[in-house]
Amino acid sequence: MKIAFFDCFAGISGDMCLGALVDAGVSVKELGTLLKKLRVSGYSLEASRVSRCGLTGTKVDVVLDKGLKVRPMKWKNLESVINGSDLPEKIKSRGLQVFRKLFEAEAKVHGEGFKEVHLHELGGIDCMVDIFGTLMGLELLGVRKVYASPINLGSGRIKTMHGMLPVPAPATSELLKGYPVYASGIPFELTTPTGAVILAGLEAETPSVPSMRIERIGYGAGNRDLEDMPNMLRIIIGETTDSGGQRNGRLSDTEVVVVETNIDDMNPQLYEDITDKLLKAGALDVFLENIIMKKGRPAVKMTVITDEQKLERLTSLIFRETTTIGLRFFRAGRRVLDREIRKVRTRFGEVRIKISRLDGTAVNVSPEYDDLKALSKKTGQPIKMLSEAVTFALKELETKQ
């Protein structure tokens, strides 16, 4: 699987992300062409090679047209722009997810309603270009998962429309809950809300450098030339080298959190809705079991598997959406096969397939059911026949290779 490791030794910002991706090989021209699908005008992208404390990288600036007024933006305005764009649905959905986190954080720290809060310092156009440019750059490089180092926040104070605020900015702190952070003592804001929401919105995991085969490295420059370190974000891109959780020839498990609750007083029709919401919120798995509780009462045991960073979000969701009054959770080892998503073209249309590998050998191949379902609805063909067509197309593809 193609992954990207964000090394935030000098913080992270939106323009640093764009610079690092361009430095890693993303074409500025291609990025600009794709960003036109956002149907937002009044700016241009400018890229240049710069040096920061002896390290060379790329600086990308979103330059607003002269005379253009940057107005505060509300959620309804932003949502309308994104939904009305020509972006691929996948990018739209991911972008909305990232911006929703940003608006939620701003609303919380400023004590305003989600629909009333404005993005002031961030502006509208440059923030959209930074975020959607990053999403598109990762997509162009084929990145499927993002990791991050501990994040350098900087220190001191920043001037905002609300007055002088401490570093990190309140919204930055809110967005980075659950992430390892530190302050190097440099008296500047090194991590901005835009940089923080990119990591939070992409649900970056924060181990040490993941086991990977390095393919590309990009350095994205910030605005300042610091004395003690390069003001750069480094992005390392490559393929995972673990197969089935193997490291150095030995098997090792990742750790997950298992959340359980027994429910005996909820309308069964609600389980489908809460299950969908939990999966969309990032749960690794959700399943239900019929059980018998004390006094012979029939009940349902709900089990949710998640990683540590999403635990707080998912437990809050369970409390809000179900009738439970208590949860139990424990940490467990998890071993998974290396997985790859590919597209197979059949005579009926394209279908994604999931390939699971052990030691580099495919041991399970299965078409995505949602794709089969959508294609069946579109063509009128039975799902069974479409599945057989995928198997045939895959065999033909393997023969040609």
C-alpha positions as CSV (number, residue, x, y, z in Angstrom):
1,M,0.0,0.0,0.0
2,K,1.3,3.5,-0.9
3,I,1.7,5.6,2.3
4,A,3.0,9.1,3.2
5,F,4.8,10.0,6.3
6,F,4.6,13.7,7.4
7,D,7.7,14.6,9.3
8,C,6.6,17.7,11.2
9,F,9.9,18.5,12.9
10,A,9.3,22.2,12.0
11,G,5.5,22.1,12.2
12,I,3.0,21.9,9.4
13,S,0.9,24.4,7.4
14,G,-1.2,24.2,4.3
15,D,1.4,25.8,2.0
16,M,4.1,23.5,3.5
17,C,2.0,20.5,2.5
18,L,1.6,21.8,-1.1
19,G,5.3,22.5,-1.3
20,A,6.3,19.1,0.0
21,L,4.0,17.3,-2.5
22,V,5.3,19.4,-5.4
23,D,8.9,18.7,-4.3
24,A,8.0,15.0,-4.2
25,G,7.0,15.1,-7.8
26,V,3.5,16.4,-8.2
27,S,3.3,18.7,-11.2
28,V,2.3,22.3,-10.3
29,K,0.6,22.6,-13.7
30,E,-1.4,19.4,-13.2
31,L,-2.3,20.5,-9.7
32,G,-3.5,23.8,-11.0
33,T,-5.6,22.2,-13.7
34,L,-7.3,19.9,-11.2
35,L,-7.9,22.7,-8.8
36,K,-9.9,24.5,-11.5
37,K,-12.5,21.9,-10.9
38,L,-13.1,23.5,-7.6
39,R,-14.6,26.4,-9.7
40,V,-13.0,29.0,-7.5
41,S,-11.2,31.9,-9.1
42,G,-9.1,34.9,-8.1
43,Y,-5.8,33.3,-7.3
44,S,-2.7,31.7,-8.9
45,L,-0.2,29.1,-7.7
46,E,3.4,30.0,-7.6
47,A,6.2,27.5,-6.9
48,S,9.9,28.3,-6.4
49,R,13.0,26.5,-5.1
50,V,14.2,28.0,-1.8
51,S,16.8,27.2,0.9
52,R,16.0,27.1,4.6
53,C,18.9,26.8,7.0
54,G,21.0,25.0,4.3
55,L,18.2,22.6,3.2
56,T,16.6,23.0,-0.2
57,G,12.9,22.5,-0.8
58,T,9.9,23.9,-2.7
59,K,7.8,26.9,-1.6
60,V,4.3,27.0,-3.0
61,D,2.2,30.2,-2.5
62,V,-1.4,30.8,-3.2
63,V,-1.3,34.3,-4.6
64,L,-4.6,36.2,-4.5
65,D,-5.4,38.6,-7.3
66,K,-4.9,42.3,-6.6
67,G,-8.0,43.9,-5.3
68,L,-9.6,40.6,-4.4
69,K,-11.4,40.9,-1.0
70,V,-11.1,37.9,1.2
71,R,-14.4,37.5,3.1
72,P,-15.0,35.4,6.2
73,M,-16.7,32.1,5.1
74,K,-19.5,30.2,6.8
75,W,-20.1,26.5,6.5
76,K,-23.2,26.9,4.2
77,N,-21.1,28.9,1.8
78,L,-18.2,26.5,1.8
79,E,-20.5,23.4,1.5
80,S,-22.3,25.0,-1.5
81,V,-18.9,25.7,-3.3
82,I,-17.7,22.2,-2.7
83,N,-20.9,20.4,-3.7
84,G,-21.2,22.7,-6.8
85,S,-17.7,21.9,-8.0
86,D,-16.6,19.4,-10.6
87,L,-14.3,17.6,-8.3
88,P,-14.5,13.8,-8.1
89,E,-17.0,12.6,-5.5
90,K,-14.2,11.0,-3.4
91,I,-12.3,14.3,-3.2
92,K,-15.5,16.2,-2.4
93,S,-16.4,13.9,0.4
94,R,-12.9,13.9,1.9
95,G,-12.7,17.7,1.6
96,L,-16.1,18.2,3.4
97,Q,-14.8,15.8,6.1
98,V,-11.7,17.9,6.6
99,F,-13.5,21.3,6.6
100,R,-16.2,20.0,9.0
101,K,-13.5,19.2,11.5
102,L,-12.1,22.7,11.1
103,F,-15.5,24.4,11.6
104,E,-16.3,22.2,14.6
105,A,-13.0,23.2,16.2
106,E,-13.5,26.9,15.5
107,A,-17.1,26.8,16.8
108,K,-16.0,25.1,20.0
109,V,-13.2,27.4,20.9
110,H,-15.1,30.6,20.1
111,G,-18.4,29.5,21.7
112,E,-20.4,29.9,18.5
113,G,-22.8,27.6,16.7
114,F,-21.4,25.4,13.9
115,K,-23.5,27.2,11.3
116,E,-22.7,30.7,12.6
117,V,-18.9,30.5,13.0
118,H,-16.7,32.2,10.4
119,L,-13.2,31.3,9.2
120,H,-11.5,34.6,9.6
121,E,-7.7,34.4,9.6
122,L,-7.8,31.4,7.4
123,G,-9.6,33.1,4.6
124,G,-11.7,31.3,2.1
125,I,-9.8,30.8,-1.2
126,D,-6.3,30.1,0.1
127,C,-7.6,27.7,2.8
128,M,-9.6,25.7,0.1
129,V,-6.7,25.6,-2.3
130,D,-4.3,24.4,0.5
131,I,-6.6,21.6,1.6
132,F,-7.9,20.5,-1.7
133,G,-4.5,20.8,-3.3
134,T,-3.1,18.5,-0.6
135,L,-5.9,16.0,-1.1
136,M,-5.3,16.0,-4.9
137,G,-1.5,15.8,-4.6
138,L,-1.8,12.8,-2.4
139,E,-4.3,11.2,-4.8
140,L,-1.9,11.9,-7.8
141,L,0.9,10.1,-5.9
142,G,-1.4,7.2,-5.1
143,V,-1.2,7.6,-1.4
144,R,-3.8,5.6,0.5
145,K,-2.8,6.2,4.1
146,V,-1.1,9.0,6.0
147,Y,1.2,8.8,9.1
148,A,2.8,11.7,11.0
149,S,5.6,12.3,13.4
150,P,5.2,14.1,16.7
151,I,4.2,17.7,15.8
152,N,6.3,20.8,16.6
153,L,3.9,23.5,17.6
154,G,6.3,26.4,18.1
155,S,5.7,28.9,20.9
156,G,4.9,32.5,21.7
157,R,1.8,34.4,20.6
158,I,0.0,35.3,17.4
159,K,-2.1,38.3,16.5
160,T,-5.6,37.5,15.4
161,M,-8.9,39.4,15.1
162,H,-9.7,38.2,18.6
163,G,-6.5,39.8,19.9
164,M,-3.2,38.2,20.9
165,L,-3.5,34.4,21.4
166,P,-1.0,31.8,22.6
167,V,0.7,29.3,20.3
168,P,-0.7,26.9,19.5
169,A,-3.8,28.7,18.4
170,P,-7.0,27.4,20.2
171,A,-8.4,25.7,17.1
172,T,-5.0,24.1,16.5
173,S,-5.0,22.6,20.0
174,E,-8.5,21.3,19.6
175,L,-7.8,19.7,16.2
176,L,-4.6,17.9,17.6
177,K,-6.3,16.2,20.5
178,G,-4.9,12.7,20.8
179,Y,-1.7,13.6,18.7
180,P,1.8,13.7,20.2
181,V,3.0,17.3,20.2
182,Y,5.8,19.4,21.6
183,A,7.2,22.9,21.6
184,S,10.8,23.4,20.5
185,G,11.0,26.9,22.0
186,I,11.1,28.7,18.6
187,P,9.0,31.8,19.2
188,F,6.7,31.4,16.1
189,E,3.6,29.6,15.2
190,L,5.0,26.5,13.4
191,T,1.8,24.5,13.2
192,T,-1.3,26.3,11.8
193,P,-5.0,25.3,12.0
194,T,-4.9,24.4,8.3
195,G,-1.9,22.1,8.8
196,A,-3.5,20.6,11.9
197,V,-6.8,19.9,10.2
198,I,-5.1,18.2,7.3
199,L,-3.6,15.7,9.7
200,A,-6.8,15.3,11.7
201,G,-9.0,15.2,8.6
202,L,-6.9,12.5,7.0
203,E,-6.8,10.6,10.3
204,A,-3.0,10.4,10.3
205,E,-1.6,7.8,12.5
206,T,1.4,8.6,14.7
207,P,3.8,5.8,15.2
208,S,7.5,6.1,14.6
209,V,8.4,6.0,10.9
210,P,6.3,3.1,9.5
211,S,8.0,0.1,7.9
212,M,8.2,1.2,4.2
213,R,10.2,1.2,1.0
214,I,11.0,4.8,0.3
215,E,10.2,6.0,-3.2
216,R,10.1,9.8,-2.9
217,I,10.9,12.5,-0.5
218,G,9.7,16.1,-0.6
219,Y,10.5,19.2,1.4
220,G,7.9,22.0,1.6
221,A,9.1,25.3,2.9
222,G,7.4,27.6,5.3
223,N,7.5,31.4,5.3
224,R,10.3,32.0,7.8
225,D,14.0,31.4,7.7
226,L,14.7,30.1,11.2
227,E,18.1,30.1,12.7
228,D,18.2,26.7,14.4
229,M,16.4,24.5,12.0
230,P,15.1,24.4,8.5
231,N,11.5,25.7,8.3
232,M,10.4,22.7,6.3
233,L,7.8,19.9,6.3
234,R,9.3,16.7,5.0
235,I,7.0,14.1,3.3
236,I,8.3,10.6,2.8
237,I,6.4,8.5,0.4
238,G,6.7,4.8,-0.3
239,E,5.2,1.3,-0.2
240,T,4.6,-0.5,3.0
241,T,7.0,-3.5,3.4
242,D,4.9,-5.3,6.0
243,S,3.0,-8.4,4.7
244,G,0.5,-9.7,7.2
245,G,2.1,-7.6,10.0
246,Q,5.6,-9.0,9.5
247,R,8.6,-6.9,10.5
248,N,12.1,-8.2,9.9
249,G,10.8,-11.6,9.2
250,R,8.9,-11.8,12.5
251,L,5.1,-11.4,13.1
252,S,4.0,-8.5,15.2
253,D,0.5,-7.3,16.1
254,T,-0.8,-3.7,15.9
255,E,-3.0,-2.7,18.9
256,V,-6.6,-1.8,18.7
257,V,-9.3,-0.8,21.3
258,V,-12.4,-3.1,21.6
259,V,-15.5,-1.3,22.9
260,E,-18.5,-3.3,24.1
261,T,-21.9,-2.6,25.5
262,N,-25.0,-4.7,26.3
263,I,-28.3,-3.1,25.3
264,D,-31.7,-4.5,26.2
265,D,-34.1,-1.5,25.8
266,M,-33.5,0.0,22.3
267,N,-35.6,-0.2,19.2
268,P,-33.8,-2.8,16.9
269,Q,-34.5,-0.6,13.9
270,L,-31.9,1.9,15.2
271,Y,-28.9,-0.5,15.0
272,E,-28.5,-0.1,11.3
273,D,-28.2,3.7,11.6
274,I,-25.7,3.7,14.5
275,T,-23.7,1.0,12.8
276,D,-23.4,3.1,9.6
277,K,-22.5,6.2,11.6
278,L,-19.8,4.4,13.6
279,L,-18.2,3.0,10.4
280,K,-18.3,6.5,8.7
281,A,-16.7,7.9,11.9
282,G,-13.7,5.6,11.4
283,A,-14.5,2.4,13.3
284,L,-12.5,-0.5,12.0
285,D,-15.4,-2.9,12.6
286,V,-18.9,-3.0,14.2
287,F,-20.9,-6.1,14.9
288,L,-23.9,-7.2,17.0
289,E,-24.6,-10.4,18.9
290,N,-27.8,-11.7,20.5
291,I,-27.2,-12.4,24.3
292,I,-29.2,-13.3,27.4
293,M,-28.7,-10.9,30.3
294,K,-29.6,-11.3,34.0
295,K,-33.2,-12.3,34.8
296,G,-33.4,-14.0,31.4
297,R,-33.7,-10.7,29.5
298,P,-32.8,-10.9,25.7
299,A,-30.4,-8.2,24.6
300,V,-27.9,-7.2,22.0
301,K,-24.1,-6.9,22.6
302,M,-22.6,-4.2,20.4
303,T,-18.9,-4.5,19.7
304,V,-16.8,-1.7,18.1
305,I,-13.2,-2.1,17.1
306,T,-11.2,1.1,16.7
307,D,-7.7,2.6,17.0
308,E,-6.8,4.7,20.0
309,Q,-7.1,8.1,18.3
310,K,-10.8,7.6,17.4
311,L,-11.8,6.1,20.8
312,E,-13.2,9.3,22.3
313,R,-15.1,10.2,19.2
314,L,-16.7,6.8,18.8
315,T,-17.6,6.4,22.5
316,S,-19.3,9.8,22.4
317,L,-21.3,8.7,19.3
318,I,-22.4,5.5,21.0
319,F,-23.7,7.4,24.1
320,R,-25.5,9.9,21.9
321,E,-27.1,7.4,19.5
322,T,-28.0,4.5,21.7
323,T,-29.7,3.9,25.1
324,T,-26.7,2.5,26.8
325,I,-25.5,4.0,30.0
326,G,-22.1,2.3,30.2
327,L,-19.3,1.0,28.0
328,R,-16.4,-1.3,28.6
329,F,-13.2,-1.4,26.5
330,F,-9.9,-3.2,26.4
331,R,-6.9,-3.2,24.2
332,A,-6.1,-6.2,22.0
333,G,-3.6,-7.3,19.4
334,R,-4.7,-7.2,15.8
335,R,-3.0,-8.9,12.8
336,V,-4.0,-8.0,9.3
337,L,-3.0,-9.0,5.8
338,D,-1.5,-6.4,3.5
339,R,-4.4,-5.1,1.4
340,E,-4.5,-3.4,-2.0
341,I,-7.5,-1.9,-3.8
342,R,-7.4,-2.2,-7.6
343,K,-9.9,-1.5,-10.4
344,V,-11.0,-4.2,-12.9
345,R,-12.8,-3.2,-16.1
346,T,-15.6,-5.6,-17.2
347,R,-17.9,-5.4,-20.1
348,F,-20.5,-4.0,-17.7
349,G,-18.2,-1.3,-16.1
350,E,-15.5,-0.8,-13.6
351,V,-15.4,-2.6,-10.2
352,R,-13.0,-2.2,-7.4
353,I,-11.5,-5.4,-6.0
354,K,-9.7,-5.9,-2.7
355,I,-6.6,-8.1,-2.8
356,S,-5.1,-9.5,0.5
357,R,-1.6,-10.7,0.5
358,L,0.6,-12.8,2.7
359,D,4.3,-12.7,2.1
360,G,3.6,-10.9,-1.2
361,T,1.3,-13.7,-2.4
362,A,-2.4,-13.0,-3.0
363,V,-4.5,-15.2,-0.7
364,N,-7.9,-13.5,-0.9
365,V,-9.5,-11.5,-3.8
366,S,-13.0,-10.1,-3.5
367,P,-14.9,-7.5,-5.4
368,E,-16.3,-4.5,-3.5
369,Y,-20.0,-5.2,-2.9
370,D,-21.0,-1.6,-3.1
371,D,-19.6,-1.4,-6.6
372,L,-21.4,-4.5,-7.6
373,K,-24.7,-3.2,-6.1
374,A,-24.4,0.1,-7.9
375,L,-23.5,-1.6,-11.2
376,S,-26.4,-4.0,-10.9
377,K,-28.7,-1.1,-10.4
378,K,-27.3,0.7,-13.4
379,T,-27.2,-2.2,-15.8
380,G,-30.0,-4.4,-14.5
381,Q,-27.6,-7.4,-14.3
382,P,-27.7,-9.8,-11.3
383,I,-24.9,-9.2,-8.8
384,K,-24.0,-12.9,-9.2
385,M,-23.3,-12.4,-12.9
386,L,-21.4,-9.2,-12.3
387,S,-19.2,-11.0,-9.7
388,E,-18.4,-13.7,-12.3
389,A,-17.6,-11.1,-14.9
390,V,-15.1,-9.5,-12.4
391,T,-13.4,-12.9,-11.8
392,F,-13.1,-13.5,-15.6
393,A,-11.7,-10.0,-16.2
394,L,-9.2,-10.5,-13.4
395,K,-8.0,-13.8,-14.8
396,E,-7.6,-12.1,-18.2
397,L,-5.6,-9.3,-16.6
398,E,-3.3,-11.8,-14.8
399,T,-2.7,-13.7,-18.0
400,K,-1.6,-10.6,-19.9
401,Q,0.8,-9.7,-17.1
